[in-house]
Amino acid sequence: MDLSFEKLKSMVVFAQVVEQGTLSGAAKRIGLSRAVVSYHIKKLEAQLGIKLINRSTRTLSLTEAGRDYYQHCSIIAEQASAANQQIENLKNNPTGLLKITCPVNVGLQTIVPALNEFRHRYPNIELDIMLTDEVVNIIKEGIDLAIRGAPLSDSGLQATKLSTLKTCLCGSPEYFKKHPKPQHPTDLNQHQWVIYKLTSGTLELTKGTRSFSIEMKGSIQTNNAAARTAFVEGGHGLGRIPIYDANPKIKQGSLISVLDDYVMKDINVYGVFPPGAAESKKLRLLIDFLKSYFVKSTLLNPL
């Protein structure tokens, strides 16, 4: 299939619609009218011969094909942005301090490695990193960027999506010596859970057109993701664990994943910052760098 400049433009528009969540939001972000954005989506679906987005009067949702196609479109958009950013970097030598806050486990395993690479690339930018599972008052603490796993409440802050984290259901070999491995989502009602208190206590699984809602119950709860994983490894119950955390332990044999043929909703990772902060050159560099880093990361996007 030929890939014209016009189709590339439509792919970038589609990626923005997904990231902004609405046609109007995408139109505002990329400086086009809502009608032009809608035209690109319809034309793209016609060219591909498949529906990418389910539309209703108030919401947009991706089809299965749309979710797969977005992964490729987002890479194209990020690479174009990265190329332009690289040229900008040649013209400027950014300096100054960036204060960043992030949850402990995702910080140690994904953000700190990214910042390590960022610091080598921009040695004149100083970093002050606060790892905490508490929600920090960004304005009060003078934070430039907060990494969070949920969309914004009505706080007056701004946010941009940095990445998407896939998750899996896991238990330990010790746990499965005492409890049968679940073969169907309804089996999960018979199991103990290690509950991560910062997420919903209800688990949604889908397969094809069927969906299942499971209420997670267990005698261990924690607000720390690393502790959650440690208790699951210790044989105290099942847990929903991000792929970046689970995969190394699955390879080591300390965790076993189950119900891999069912789909769970991904966790979106956001960068949250004060109003107007995106005008800062060094913050813009960091946000663009993190987006590009996560796209290429084999830890977040395993082959």
C-alpha positions, 0 to 999 in steps of 0.5 A, spaced: 500 500 500 502 506 497 504 511 503 503 518 501 504 525 504 497 526 505 496 519 509 502 520 513 498 527 515 492 523 517 496 518 521 498 524 525 491 527 526 489 520 528 494 519 533 492 526 536 485 524 536 486 518 540 491 522 545 486 528 546 480 524 547 476 528 542 476 531 535 475 538 538 481 537 542 486 534 537 483 540 532 486 545 537 492 541 539 494 541 531 491 547 529 486 545 524 478 545 524 474 540 527 471 538 520 478 537 517 480 533 523 474 529 522 475 529 514 482 525 515 479 520 520 474 518 515 478 518 509 483 514 513 478 509 515 476 509 508 483 507 505 484 502 510 477 499 509 476 498 517 473 502 522 478 505 527 474 509 532 467 508 535 463 515 535 457 517 539 454 524 541 459 525 547 465 519 547 470 516 542 472 509 543 477 505 539 476 499 536 481 493 536 484 495 529 484 502 532 488 500 538 493 496 534 494 502 528 494 507 534 501 504 536 504 505 529 501 512 528 504 514 535 511 512 533 511 516 527 508 522 530 513 522 536 519 521 531 517 527 527 517 531 533 523 528 536 527 530 529 524 537 530 526 537 537 533 535 535 534 541 531 532 545 536 537 542 541 542 544 536 541 551 537 540 552 544 544 549 550 538 548 555 540 550 563 537 550 569 533 546 575 527 541 574 524 538 580 520 532 578 516 527 583 514 520 581 511 514 584 516 510 587 516 503 583 515 506 577 520 511 578 525 506 580 524 502 574 522 506 568 523 514 570 530 514 573 533 510 567 530 515 563 532 521 567 539 517 567 539 518 559 536 525 559 542 527 564 547 525 559 544 528 553 543 535 557 548 535 562 547 542 564 540 541 566 540 539 574 535 534 576 531 534 583 527 527 583 522 526 589 520 519 589 513 518 593 507 514 592 503 520 595 500 525 591 504 531 591 501 539 591 505 541 585 504 548 586 506 548 593 512 544 592 514 548 586 514 541 582 516 542 574 513 535 572 509 530 576 508 523 573 501 520 575 497 514 573 490 517 572 487 523 568 487 530 572 481 532 576 479 539 575 485 542 578 487 547 574 493 543 572 495 541 565 497 534 563 500 530 557 500 523 556 507 520 556 506 512 555 501 506 556 503 501 561 500 494 560 499 489 565 498 482 567 495 478 572 500 474 576 501 469 582 507 465 585 509 458 584 508 457 592 501 460 591 499 456 585 501 449 589 495 451 594 490 454 589 488 452 582 490 456 576 484 460 574 482 458 567 476 463 566 475 470 569 469 467 574 475 463 577 478 469 580 472 470 585 475 464 589 482 467 589 485 471 594 488 478 592 494 483 594 490 489 593 494 496 590 490 501 594 491 507 589 487 503 583 480 501 583 478 494 587 474 492 581 478 488 575 475 488 568 477 483 563 475 482 556 475 477 550 472 478 544 465 481 545 465 478 552 467 482 558 467 480 566 467 484 572 471 482 578 471 485 585 478 483 588 478 481 595 484 480 600 487 480 606 493 484 604 492 492 601 498 497 600 499 503 597 506 501 594 506 498 588 513 494 589 510 492 596 504 489 592 509 485 587 513 483 593 507 480 597 504 477 590 511 473 590 511 471 597 505 467 595 499 471 599 495 472 593 494 474 586 495 481 583 495 485 577 502 488 575 505 492 570 508 488 565 515 492 566 515 489 573 512 482 572 516 480 566 523 480 569 520 476 575 516 471 570 523 470 567 526 468 573 520 463 575 518 467 581 511 469 578 507 466 573 502 470 569 495 467 568 489 468 563 494 472 558 488 471 553 484 476 556 485 483 555 485 488 561 485 496 560 492 499 560 494 504 565 496 511 562 502 515 564 501 522 564 506 528 565 502 533 570 505 540 570 503 547 572 499 552 568 504 555 563 510 551 565 510 548 558 513 554 555 519 552 559 525 550 554 528 545 559 521 542 561 519 541 554 525 537 552 524 533 558 517 531 556 519 530 549 524 526 551 520 521 556 515 520 550 520 518 545 524 514 550 518 510 552 516 509 545 523 505 544 523 502 551 523 494 550 521 494 558 514 498 557 513 495 550 516 488 550 517 484 543 
